Amino acid sequence: MKKTTIFAALVAMFAFASCSSDNSQQHADATETHDHEHHDGMAHGDNMPAAGTVVVETPAFDSVAEPMKRNLSQMLDEYIALKDAMVASDPETAKEAASAVLNSANAMPVATLQVPEQKTFAEEQIEKVRNTAAAIAATNDLGEQRNQLEDLSEAVFSLTKAFGATDQKVYYQHCPMVNNNQGAYWVSTKPEIRNPYFGSSMLKCGSNEEVIN
């Protein structure tokens, strides 16, 4: 009789432990699924912001000297190479690309700008590019590099927008989960979301927030 009771108790304990384990696994699976769906849901590459949506306020300059526009277009291309290196979580390539951005900023023909407002705006934004690009080029630490990306992105986007520096569409994209959910922006020439702050761990987390043509 005692053996039967002990056996029944053991069976009950095993069933309880198994059920608890199953429930825990189900909860973990549900959480993972929710997180995955949430992150995938942030990928709005095919959904553009409303026409006229402005995130970064800049002046709009006409009659800009061609050397200035040409150099800014080159700097945008170099920035995109830097951003793509961060998407790939490649700090060495990011470092090299940042050096190219820095060289372009240092060579920017600001002296060709005859309008004082243009010159002042360009000098302010290019100084931001110099500071952030230099900081990225000075380290192999991917986390430190990514910490500089938003300020660099805002400056590059502002210059591109104000001076009409490219014929490409340029997308100002945003991830809400960077910096402990404070969010951060980056620049892309493609509408698809490829997150440079998280790389493959949350590749499609983000959204298009402003588009310039």
C-alpha positions in Angstrom: 0.0 0.0 0.0 2.8 2.3 0.9 4.6 1.5 -2.3 1.5 2.3 -4.4 1.2 5.7 -2.6 4.8 6.5 -3.1 4.6 5.6 -6.8 1.5 7.7 -7.3 3.2 10.7 -5.6 6.3 10.3 -7.8 4.1 10.2 -10.9 2.2 13.3 -9.8 5.5 15.2 -9.1 6.9 14.2 -12.5 3.7 15.4 -14.3 3.8 18.7 -12.4 7.5 19.3 -13.2 6.9 18.4 -16.9 3.9 20.7 -17.1 5.8 23.6 -15.5 8.6 23.1 -17.9 6.2 23.0 -20.8 4.6 26.2 -19.6 7.9 27.9 -19.2 9.0 26.9 -22.6 5.7 28.1 -24.1 6.1 31.4 -22.4 9.7 31.7 -23.7 8.6 30.8 -27.2 5.7 33.2 -27.0 8.0 36.0 -25.8 10.5 35.3 -28.6 7.8 35.2 -31.2 6.3 38.5 -29.9 9.8 40.1 -30.0 10.5 38.8 -33.4 7.1 40.0 -34.7 7.6 43.3 -33.0 11.1 43.8 -34.6 9.9 42.6 -38.0 6.9 44.9 -37.6 9.2 47.9 -37.4 10.4 47.2 -41.0 8.4 49.8 -42.9 10.7 50.0 -46.0 7.7 49.8 -48.3 5.7 52.4 -46.3 6.8 56.0 -46.8 6.1 58.8 -44.5 3.4 61.2 -45.5 4.3 63.7 -48.2 6.0 66.8 -46.8 7.0 65.1 -43.5 10.0 66.9 -42.1 12.2 65.6 -39.3 15.3 67.7 -39.9 14.7 71.4 -40.5 17.2 73.0 -42.8 17.4 76.0 -45.1 17.0 75.3 -48.8 19.8 76.9 -50.8 19.7 77.7 -54.5 22.5 78.5 -56.9 25.1 76.5 -54.9 28.6 76.3 -56.4 29.1 73.1 -58.3 32.3 72.0 -56.5 30.4 72.2 -53.2 27.6 70.0 -54.4 30.0 67.5 -56.0 32.0 67.1 -52.8 28.9 66.7 -50.7 27.6 64.0 -53.1 30.9 62.2 -52.7 30.8 62.5 -48.9 27.3 61.1 -48.9 28.6 58.0 -50.8 31.4 57.6 -48.3 28.9 57.9 -45.4 26.8 55.2 -47.0 29.9 52.9 -47.1 30.4 53.7 -43.4 26.8 52.9 -42.5 26.8 49.7 -44.5 29.9 48.6 -42.6 28.1 49.1 -39.3 25.1 47.1 -40.7 27.6 44.3 -41.3 29.1 44.8 -37.8 32.5 45.4 -39.4 34.5 48.0 -37.4 37.6 47.8 -39.5 35.7 48.8 -42.7 33.8 51.4 -40.7 37.0 52.9 -39.5 38.4 53.1 -43.1 35.1 54.6 -44.4 35.1 57.2 -41.6 38.6 58.3 -42.6 37.3 58.8 -46.1 34.4 60.9 -44.8 36.8 62.9 -42.7 39.1 63.6 -45.7 36.1 64.8 -47.7 35.0 67.1 -44.9 38.5 68.5 -44.6 38.6 69.1 -48.3 35.1 70.7 -48.6 35.3 73.8 -50.7 33.4 76.1 -48.3 35.3 79.1 -49.7 33.4 78.8 -53.0 30.2 79.7 -51.1 29.5 83.4 -51.6 26.3 83.7 -49.7 27.0 84.2 -45.9 24.1 82.1 -44.8 25.3 79.2 -46.9 28.8 79.4 -45.7 27.9 79.6 -42.0 25.5 76.7 -42.3 28.1 74.6 -44.1 30.9 75.4 -41.6 28.7 74.4 -38.7 27.6 71.1 -40.2 30.9 70.2 -41.6 32.5 70.7 -38.2 30.0 68.1 -36.8 31.0 65.7 -39.6 34.7 66.2 -38.8 34.3 65.6 -35.0 32.1 62.4 -35.4 34.0 60.9 -38.3 37.3 61.5 -36.5 35.9 59.7 -33.4 34.8 56.7 -35.5 38.1 56.6 -37.4 40.0 56.6 -34.1 38.6 53.3 -32.7 38.1 49.7 -33.5 35.3 49.4 -30.9 32.1 48.9 -32.8 29.9 50.1 -29.9 31.9 53.4 -29.7 31.6 53.8 -33.5 27.9 53.4 -33.4 27.6 55.9 -30.6 28.9 58.6 -33.0 26.6 57.6 -35.9 23.5 59.6 -35.1 25.2 63.0 -34.9 27.2 62.2 -38.1 24.0 61.1 -39.8 22.1 64.3 -38.9 24.9 66.5 -40.2 25.3 64.5 -43.5 21.5 64.5 -44.0 21.3 68.3 -43.3 24.0 69.1 -45.7 22.6 66.9 -48.4 19.1 68.4 -48.0 20.1 72.0 -47.7 22.4 72.0 -50.7 20.5 69.6 -52.9 23.7 67.6 -53.2 22.4 64.5 -54.9 19.9 63.4 -57.5 19.3 60.2 -55.5 16.4 59.7 -53.2 17.7 59.9 -49.6 15.9 58.3 -46.7 16.2 59.4 -43.1 15.5 56.2 -41.1 14.9 55.6 -37.4 15.2 52.8 -34.9 13.2 53.4 -31.7 15.1 50.9 -29.7 18.6 52.4 -29.8 20.0 54.1 -26.6 17.7 52.4 -24.2 14.6 53.0 -26.3 15.4 56.7 -26.9 15.8 56.0 -30.6 18.3 57.1 -33.2 18.5 58.0 -36.9 20.6 57.2 -39.9 20.8 58.0 -43.6 20.2 55.6 -46.5 19.8 55.8 -50.3 17.5 52.8 -50.2 14.1 52.5 -48.7 14.7 49.0 -47.2 15.5 49.0 -43.5 19.0 47.7 -42.7 19.8 48.8 -39.1 23.4 49.9 -38.5 22.9 50.1 -34.8 22.1 46.5 -34.2 23.2 44.7 -37.4 22.0 41.2 -37.9 20.4 41.0 -34.4 17.7 43.4 -35.4 18.4 44.0 -39.1 14.9 45.2 -40.1 14.0 47.2 -37.0 13.3 50.7 -38.1 11.2 53.0 -40.3 11.5 55.7 -43.0 10.7 59.0 -41.4 11.7 61.6 -44.0 12.5 61.4 -47.7 14.3 63.9 -49.9 14.4 63.7 -53.7 
